[in-house]
Amino acid sequence: MEAKTEFQKLKKMESIEWKQRSRVQEIEADDRNTAYFHKRANTRQRINFISKIQVGKNNFEGKTDIIH
């Protein structure tokens, strides 16, 4: 039972290591100012953009309403 638990622990650590390696490779690819980098940056910007927000019963839409 102890060996099985240890094996599962090592397997999870290996999985985490591979995930971290893939992130490092992705960051390095992003650093090259490639079309891939710009596509990723634009996608992130679209996802993070807030077009409208509701505070209580008030709705704010557009850049000027949200900023003020």
Residue, then its C-alpha position, 0 to 999 in steps of 0.5 A: m500500500e505504501a509503495k502504491t501511494e509513493f508511486q502515485k505521488l511520483k506520477k503526480m510530480e512527473s505530471i506537474e514537471w511536464k506541465q511546467r516544461s510546456r509553459v516554459q516552452e510556450i513563454e520562450a515561443d511568445d518571447r520571439n515576437t512572432a505571429y504566434f505571440h501577437k495572436r496570443a496577446n490579442t486573444r488575451q486582450r479580448i478575453n480580459f476586455i470589459s465592455k459593460i459592467q453592472v453595479g447594483k442596478n446601474n449599468f455602465e457601457g463603453k469606455t467613458d462610462i466604465i472609467h468615470 
